[in-house]
Amino acid sequence: MATSTENISLANDTLARRRQQNSTTLMRRQQEVFAIVPEIEEIGYEITSVGAKYTMAKLTKNADKAEELKAEMEALSKKQKDLLVQNGFAADYLEPVYHCSECQDKGFVNGKICTCLKQEIIKQRQNMLTALSPAPKTTFESFSLDYYSDKPDANGVVARDRMASIFRYCKDFAENFSKDVKSLFMYGASGLGKTHLSCAIAGECLKKGFVVMYASSQSLFEQIEQNKHNVYHILNDIMNCDLFILDDLGTEYLTYYGQSILYNIINTRMINGSPCIYTSNLTSDKDLQKKYGEKIASRLMGNCQRLYFYGSDIRPKL
Ligand SMILES: [Zn+2]
């Protein structure tokens, strides 16, 4: 995956900051523990001293001695852990602290880029796109059905029931997410929770280590128009992420150029079988065709699982 150097260096800075924080945390913990249980620090010195002897025994090929010293180190280490637990600390309280245990915050595992660094690069790119990363409050837990009417409307439809079924669908989608699930097209009037649920899905997928990109349609196409020289990088990320969310289709100002880019995104991800979530306030095929033309409209409507959000704007009640 081609990446612009600026974003890689920002992502590396983040990892370097994490490594710095890790060692600060560990030092702070040591000071805390040693002040309460000085014996743990003494055992630490003993382990270092036995460790040096062990290295010598290994170097002089004195296998028996090495074994003996190794056992001694293990016993000391166990004693240290026992003391920690007896004094109310976790047994691993003085182990190195990592944000990512896979790569120990180095960013690479066996020469391959780690998911944490990949996500950090995407995050930097998202900042560049001024596309907000899913807000922490927009989770499944914070989604409430209470805001939807439980009374049948003129057509006999109960908005709350409809939304309950959409909510379940989205939760299942997030729980069973894989790189080849069917795309979603969430549509319906403003203020019915489309952004909330798409961000909730994004949050779950991010937690599982998938690379997710979120962009509001308006800001994405503004960025694309302003950065025509850099569109390759923007598109490359969109094409290669595991899940791409394009929020609020229909609100953007689309030039002919923007329209061809949009077609490209939708079509390429469709051909690659890569999942997307599109949300839109355009509620009919006719409106979609009018705004985007037949080719884009048919791909959006025909190749995605459609979820129609029903009810009246819930936002004023929030
Ligand atoms: Zn990592």
Residues whose N, C-alpha, C, O or C-beta is under 5 A from the ligand:
A	BS01	ZN	C100 E102 C103 G107 C114 T115 C116 L117
